[in-house]
Amino acid sequence: MNATQTGILAGLSLGLSATQGFTAFLVTFAVGVVGLVIGRVVDGELDLGDLFGRGRDK
């Protein structure tokens, strides 16, 4: 099990335990996506510098 899988499972578990009521699905999905992104960053499959842009060269 790599960090991406661990991250999404941890995010989904935390989302399930933190949800109550009608918005349970949306909160669980959002926390799962956050866990997935963190897992991909840890695995090195996603570079946040590419997403947010690096310093502009002159």
ABEGO torsion letter per residue (X at the ends): XBAAAAAAAAAAAAAAAABBEAAAAAAAAAAAAAAAAAAAAAAGABBAAAAAEBBBBX
